[in-house]
Amino acid sequence: MTTTLFLVRHGETAWNVEGRIQGHLDIPLNEIGLAQADAVGRRLAGEAFDAIYSSDLIRAYLTASQVVANPDRDIVRDPRLRERHLGVLQGLTGEESIARQPAAWKAFKARDPAMALKGGESLGEFARRILDFIQEVLQIHAGGRVLIVTHGGSLDAAYRHATGMSPSATRDFPIYNASVNVLSHRNGSWKIDAWGDISHLPRELSMDDS
């Protein structure tokens, strides 16, 4: 019995473009992000899902809402799917973080799962939150097809779990806005069926994985 998860990262926001750390801050999609969300909706229109989950943050929910006719009825908004809480770094760019919160920036860049981040979650706490959610989905929807619209950090945690990649290893896989990423789970093992798929996005709507 195979359970298939379609993991989608939200569309672009103005803060994505600026390189500004969002975390739990509720930043809406920009004009390109709204167009990307529409493209995701058209890409997934022909897929049948047993359940649709979304982070409760507006950038994810607006992306998910393009997939169904009645979002309020068909989408389960779950705060466990939020991006990592990045504490005192939220709202800052990388350069601002280095200047204003050097200790927190160092903890963030270290990728040590046990290292605390001032005002936020450690990497380990965040990963457990995401993986606990995924485990619950596997139990509730065993053998089903589930759409999960979430954030870049969540995709990072899921990919590393599925492949056995260390949390501290340098990321060597893409995480694009509005990308479709497909994982399948069978007999306790994971398989990556597709990753970083942005073939549904016109070139002018695609961007890097920052």
DRENKOLLO-372872 format. One record per residue (C-alpha): x, y, z; chain. Coordinates in steps of 0.2 Angstrom, whole numbers. Layout:
BEGIN
+-------+-------+-------+----+
|     X |     Y |     Z | ch |
+-------+-------+-------+----+
|     X |     Y |     Z |  A |
...
+-------+-------+-------+----+
This chain:
BEGIN
+-------+-------+-------+----+
|     X |     Y |     Z | ch |
+-------+-------+-------+----+
|     0 |     0 |     0 |  A |
|     8 |    16 |    -6 |  A |
|     4 |    33 |     1 |  A |
|     8 |    48 |   -10 |  A |
|    12 |    65 |    -4 |  A |
|    12 |    80 |   -15 |  A |
|    22 |    94 |    -6 |  A |
|    20 |   112 |   -13 |  A |
|    30 |   127 |    -8 |  A |
|    20 |   143 |    -8 |  A |
|    21 |   156 |   -21 |  A |
|    33 |   171 |   -21 |  A |
|    31 |   185 |    -8 |  A |
|    40 |   202 |    -8 |  A |
|    50 |   196 |     6 |  A |
|    57 |   181 |    -4 |  A |
|    63 |   194 |   -17 |  A |
|    71 |   205 |    -4 |  A |
|    79 |   190 |     5 |  A |
|    70 |   195 |    21 |  A |
|    67 |   181 |    34 |  A |
|    48 |   177 |    35 |  A |
|    47 |   163 |    48 |  A |
|    30 |   164 |    56 |  A |
|    26 |   182 |    50 |  A |
|    11 |   182 |    39 |  A |
|    17 |   189 |    23 |  A |
|     5 |   188 |     8 |  A |
|     9 |   183 |   -10 |  A |
|    15 |   197 |   -22 |  A |
|     9 |   198 |   -40 |  A |
|    21 |   185 |   -46 |  A |
|    16 |   174 |   -32 |  A |
|    -2 |   175 |   -36 |  A |
|     1 |   170 |   -54 |  A |
|    12 |   156 |   -48 |  A |
|    -2 |   150 |   -37 |  A |
|   -14 |   150 |   -51 |  A |
|    -2 |   140 |   -61 |  A |
|    -1 |   127 |   -47 |  A |
|   -19 |   126 |   -47 |  A |
|   -20 |   122 |   -66 |  A |
|    -6 |   110 |   -64 |  A |
|   -15 |   100 |   -50 |  A |
|   -33 |   102 |   -57 |  A |
|   -33 |    85 |   -64 |  A |
|   -26 |    76 |   -48 |  A |
|   -38 |    67 |   -36 |  A |
|   -33 |    70 |   -18 |  A |
|   -40 |    61 |    -2 |  A |
|   -35 |    77 |     8 |  A |
|   -28 |    94 |     6 |  A |
|   -18 |   102 |    20 |  A |
|   -10 |   119 |    21 |  A |
|     0 |   130 |    33 |  A |
|   -12 |   142 |    41 |  A |
|     0 |   157 |    35 |  A |
|    -8 |   166 |    21 |  A |
|     5 |   164 |     8 |  A |
|     3 |   145 |     9 |  A |
|   -16 |   145 |    10 |  A |
|   -18 |   157 |    -5 |  A |
|    -7 |   145 |   -15 |  A |
|   -17 |   130 |    -9 |  A |
|   -34 |   139 |   -12 |  A |
|   -31 |   139 |   -31 |  A |
|   -32 |   120 |   -32 |  A |
|   -50 |   118 |   -26 |  A |
|   -67 |   126 |   -29 |  A |
|   -71 |   128 |   -11 |  A |
|   -55 |   132 |    -1 |  A |
|   -64 |   134 |    16 |  A |
|   -72 |   117 |    15 |  A |
|   -59 |   107 |     6 |  A |
|   -43 |   113 |    14 |  A |
|   -37 |   109 |    32 |  A |
|   -26 |   124 |    38 |  A |
|   -14 |   117 |    51 |  A |
|    -1 |   128 |    60 |  A |
|    11 |   113 |    62 |  A |
|    15 |   116 |    43 |  A |
|    21 |   134 |    47 |  A |
|    39 |   138 |    42 |  A |
|    52 |   137 |    56 |  A |
|    50 |   150 |    69 |  A |
|    66 |   160 |    67 |  A |
|    64 |   171 |    82 |  A |
|    74 |   187 |    83 |  A |
|    79 |   185 |    64 |  A |
|    61 |   187 |    58 |  A |
|    59 |   202 |    47 |  A |
|    78 |   204 |    44 |  A |
|    88 |   201 |    29 |  A |
|   104 |   191 |    30 |  A |
|   115 |   207 |    31 |  A |
|   104 |   214 |    44 |  A |
|   105 |   198 |    54 |  A |
|   124 |   198 |    54 |  A |
|   124 |   216 |    60 |  A |
|   110 |   216 |    73 |  A |
|   109 |   198 |    79 |  A |
|   126 |   189 |    75 |  A |
|   124 |   176 |    88 |  A |
|   107 |   171 |    82 |  A |
|   113 |   171 |    64 |  A |
|   127 |   160 |    69 |  A |
|   115 |   148 |    77 |  A |
|   104 |   148 |    61 |  A |
|   119 |   145 |    49 |  A |
|   126 |   131 |    60 |  A |
|   112 |   119 |    56 |  A |
|   115 |   111 |    73 |  A |
|    98 |   102 |    77 |  A |
|   101 |   105 |    96 |  A |
|   107 |   123 |    95 |  A |
|    94 |   135 |   102 |  A |
|    89 |   150 |    92 |  A |
|    84 |   166 |   102 |  A |
|    66 |   168 |   102 |  A |
|    63 |   154 |    90 |  A |
|    64 |   135 |    87 |  A |
|    80 |   125 |    86 |  A |
|    82 |   116 |    69 |  A |
|    78 |    99 |    78 |  A |
|    62 |   106 |    86 |  A |
|    56 |   112 |    69 |  A |
|    60 |    96 |    60 |  A |
|    51 |    85 |    73 |  A |
|    36 |    96 |    71 |  A |
|    35 |    93 |    52 |  A |
|    39 |    75 |    53 |  A |
|    26 |    72 |    67 |  A |
|    14 |    80 |    55 |  A |
|    19 |    69 |    41 |  A |
|    18 |    53 |    51 |  A |
|     1 |    57 |    57 |  A |
|    -4 |    60 |    38 |  A |
|     3 |    43 |    34 |  A |
|    -8 |    35 |    48 |  A |
|   -24 |    44 |    44 |  A |
|   -23 |    43 |    25 |  A |
|   -13 |    26 |    22 |  A |
|   -14 |    22 |     4 |  A |
|   -20 |    39 |    -1 |  A |
|   -15 |    54 |   -11 |  A |
|   -12 |    70 |     0 |  A |
|    -8 |    87 |    -5 |  A |
|     2 |    98 |     7 |  A |
|     5 |   116 |     4 |  A |
|    19 |   123 |    15 |  A |
|    36 |   132 |    16 |  A |
|    54 |   130 |    11 |  A |
|    60 |   124 |    27 |  A |
|    46 |   110 |    28 |  A |
|    51 |   104 |    11 |  A |
|    69 |   103 |    17 |  A |
|    65 |    93 |    32 |  A |
|    54 |    81 |    22 |  A |
|    68 |    78 |     9 |  A |
|    81 |    75 |    22 |  A |
|    70 |    63 |    31 |  A |
|    65 |    53 |    15 |  A |
|    83 |    52 |     9 |  A |
|    92 |    50 |    26 |  A |
|   102 |    66 |    23 |  A |
|   109 |    74 |    38 |  A |
|   101 |    90 |    45 |  A |
|   118 |    98 |    46 |  A |
|   123 |    94 |    28 |  A |
|   124 |   108 |    15 |  A |
|   108 |   107 |     5 |  A |
|   111 |   101 |   -13 |  A |
|    93 |   100 |   -19 |  A |
|    82 |   114 |   -25 |  A |
|    67 |   122 |   -16 |  A |
|    58 |   133 |   -28 |  A |
|    43 |   144 |   -25 |  A |
|    27 |   135 |   -32 |  A |
|    36 |   119 |   -35 |  A |
|    28 |   102 |   -35 |  A |
|    37 |    89 |   -25 |  A |
|    31 |    71 |   -24 |  A |
|    36 |    58 |   -11 |  A |
|    29 |    40 |   -10 |  A |
|    29 |    29 |     6 |  A |
|    27 |    10 |     5 |  A |
|    32 |    -3 |    18 |  A |
|    41 |     9 |    29 |  A |
|    52 |    16 |    15 |  A |
|    52 |    33 |     5 |  A |
|    54 |    36 |   -13 |  A |
|    56 |    53 |   -22 |  A |
|    45 |    52 |   -37 |  A |
|    48 |    71 |   -42 |  A |
|    57 |    85 |   -34 |  A |
|    58 |   104 |   -39 |  A |
|    45 |   102 |   -53 |  A |
|    41 |   120 |   -59 |  A |
|    37 |   114 |   -77 |  A |
|    20 |   122 |   -75 |  A |
|    27 |   139 |   -72 |  A |
|    31 |   150 |   -87 |  A |
|    49 |   156 |   -87 |  A |
|    44 |   174 |   -81 |  A |
|    36 |   166 |   -66 |  A |
|    50 |   155 |   -61 |  A |
|    64 |   161 |   -49 |  A |
|    78 |   153 |   -39 |  A |
|    76 |   143 |   -23 |  A |
|    80 |   157 |   -10 |  A |
+-------+-------+-------+----+
